[in-house]
Amino acid sequence: MGKLSGGDQQKIALARWMSTDCDILILNHPTRGIDVGAKGDIYDMLPT
């Protein structure tokens, strides 16, 4: 994971958290510091 870009690392971390069996996942600025393309991917991953 260390060779991936920051946005890809953040997407992987978010996917790991979302795959756990939790009822609530609180995210505070989940796209801070990443590029625009990764922001769109992350927002697409989040349930509405």
Secondary structure, DSSP 8 states (H G I E B T S, - for coil): -TTS-HHHHHHHHHHHHHHS--S----SSTTTTS-HHHHHHHHHHS--
